[in-house]
Amino acid sequence: MLAKVRSFTQYARLDGPGTTMTRQGTALSHAANQRHTLKVVRGRAPQWLRANPFELGDRGAQSPFEDMFAYLQKCEPPTDDKRWKMVAATMRKLGNERHALIEALHTLQQSFGYLDKPGLTYIAASLKIPLSQVYGAATFYNHFTMKPQGEHACVVCTGTACYIRGSGELLKSIFGAQAVKPGETTPDGRLSVLTARCFGACGLAPVVVLDGDVIGRITPEILEGRLKKVMDHAG
């Protein structure tokens, strides 16, 4: 049974430590599950997430989530692209259970290069998870990106050890040479610059991952040379 609690513009559903989701609409709670807490928050979720209203009614859904969200009832790949089979296989291997979320997001990004609305919706439907929770996980972890990536990717570690040993200077040198900031892609679509909190290689700080290759104890001069070589080869 679903009990209406209150209405407000945005809300967050706290479902354990570190999990926060936002959505616009009417807040609901499952009467049989009192461990979830709802509270008003101020935040910005994408329009396609905020504008998706709750759909209530007596439809005999198998779970409260299926009754609340229409998209959970349609579990089909967005297109005929064969890469969706890889995403589906990852979730199926883990029993299409909620704990498969992170692995599914990893596979989605590895397959398509980034996460988008159709992909997140497909995962939400497959795992029977609210889209807000999938979006929350996708935006919480630094590894995931919601933007199309360039042909080449340069990821600079900004963890404590790397920061102390000059990761800030590395980012400045990249901007000076390629005019691109962290989280952006060059206009020609050839290079994306990202940051990460830690690669687990603090003994090699500062660390950069360029197209999957881990480069430790790197200096701005060496990084500029590596980037120039990559960009010249791409051109």
ZIRACOR-V693063 format. One record per residue. N is the residue number from 1. PSI is psi in degrees with one decimal (999 if undefined). Layout:
# ZIRACOR-V693063
[[N | PSI] [N | PSI]]
This chain:
# ZIRACOR-V693063
[[1 | 137.6] [2 | 130.4] [3 | 129.7] [4 | 129.5] [5 | -59.1] [6 | 167.7] [7 | 140.7] [8 | 174.6] [9 | -50.5] [10 | 153.6] [11 | 160.6] [12 | 137.8] [13 | 113.5] [14 | 108.6] [15 | 50.5] [16 | 167.5] [17 | 133.5] [18 | 5.5] [19 | 113.4] [20 | 130.9] [21 | 142.3] [22 | 149.9] [23 | 152.1] [24 | 136.9] [25 | -147.3] [26 | 129.9] [27 | 134.8] [28 | 153.9] [29 | 148.6] [30 | 119.2] [31 | -29.1] [32 | -3.7] [33 | 94.4] [34 | 2.7] [35 | -12.8] [36 | 138.5] [37 | 135.8] [38 | 136.9] [39 | 156.7] [40 | 136.8] [41 | 161.6] [42 | 122.5] [43 | 173.5] [44 | 113.3] [45 | 156.2] [46 | 154.3] [47 | -38.0] [48 | -20.1] [49 | -42.8] [50 | -33.4] [51 | -0.8] [52 | 100.2] [53 | 161.2] [54 | 142.5] [55 | 109.3] [56 | 160.3] [57 | 165.2] [58 | 89.4] [59 | 4.6] [60 | 36.9] [61 | 156.4] [62 | -23.8] [63 | 160.7] [64 | -38.0] [65 | -40.4] [66 | -30.3] [67 | -30.5] [68 | -34.6] [69 | 117.5] [70 | -35.1] [71 | -18.7] [72 | -14.5] [73 | -8.9] [74 | 98.4] [75 | 78.9] [76 | 144.4] [77 | 144.7] [78 | -32.6] [79 | -177.0] [80 | 6.3] [81 | 129.9] [82 | -17.6] [83 | -22.0] [84 | -25.5] [85 | -32.6] [86 | -41.3] [87 | -44.7] [88 | -39.3] [89 | -38.0] [90 | -45.7] [91 | -38.8] [92 | -37.4] [93 | -30.7] [94 | 19.9] [95 | 16.9] [96 | 36.3] [97 | 164.7] [98 | -33.5] [99 | -4.9] [100 | -0.8] [101 | -53.6] [102 | -43.0] [103 | -38.6] [104 | -40.5] [105 | -39.6] [106 | -47.8] [107 | -40.0] [108 | -45.2] [109 | -39.5] [110 | -32.3] [111 | -38.6] [112 | -8.3] [113 | -20.2] [114 | 172.8] [115 | 135.1] [116 | 176.9] [117 | -50.0] [118 | -39.5] [119 | -44.5] [120 | -38.5] [121 | -40.3] [122 | -42.6] [123 | -42.3] [124 | -43.9] [125 | -39.8] [126 | -38.3] [127 | 0.0] [128 | 50.1] [129 | 138.7] [130 | 141.4] [131 | -33.1] [132 | -35.4] [133 | -39.5] [134 | -44.5] [135 | -38.9] [136 | -43.2] [137 | -39.6] [138 | -31.8] [139 | -14.8] [140 | -42.3] [141 | 132.5] [142 | -25.9] [143 | -30.9] [144 | 147.0] [145 | 143.5] [146 | 8.0] [147 | 146.3] [148 | 137.3] [149 | 158.8] [150 | 177.4] [151 | -32.9] [152 | 149.5] [153 | 130.9] [154 | 115.0] [155 | 119.5] [156 | 128.1] [157 | 131.3] [158 | 21.7] [159 | 171.8] [160 | -51.5] [161 | -44.7] [162 | -35.9] [163 | -44.7] [164 | -33.6] [165 | 14.3] [166 | 20.0] [167 | -29.3] [168 | -40.1] [169 | -32.7] [170 | -43.7] [171 | -37.4] [172 | -39.0] [173 | -35.9] [174 | -43.1] [175 | -38.4] [176 | -35.7] [177 | -35.7] [178 | -5.0] [179 | 44.8] [180 | 136.2] [181 | 165.5] [182 | 134.1] [183 | 1.1] [184 | 165.2] [185 | 143.0] [186 | 149.9] [187 | -30.8] [188 | -0.9] [189 | 19.1] [190 | -25.9] [191 | 129.9] [192 | 137.2] [193 | 125.0] [194 | 166.3] [195 | 155.3] [196 | 153.5] [197 | -34.4] [198 | 139.2] [199 | -2.0] [200 | 22.2] [201 | 48.7] [202 | -28.0] [203 | -15.0] [204 | 9.9] [205 | 145.2] [206 | 148.8] [207 | 140.0] [208 | 141.5] [209 | 113.7] [210 | 110.6] [211 | 39.9] [212 | -10.4] [213 | 126.1] [214 | 123.8] [215 | 114.4] [216 | 159.8] [217 | 44.4] [218 | 145.4] [219 | 162.2] [220 | -38.3] [221 | -43.2] [222 | -41.4] [223 | -43.0] [224 | -38.9] [225 | -42.0] [226 | -41.5] [227 | -40.1] [228 | -40.8] [229 | -43.5] [230 | -45.5] [231 | -37.9] [232 | -38.8] [233 | -37.5] [234 | -33.9] [235 | 999]]
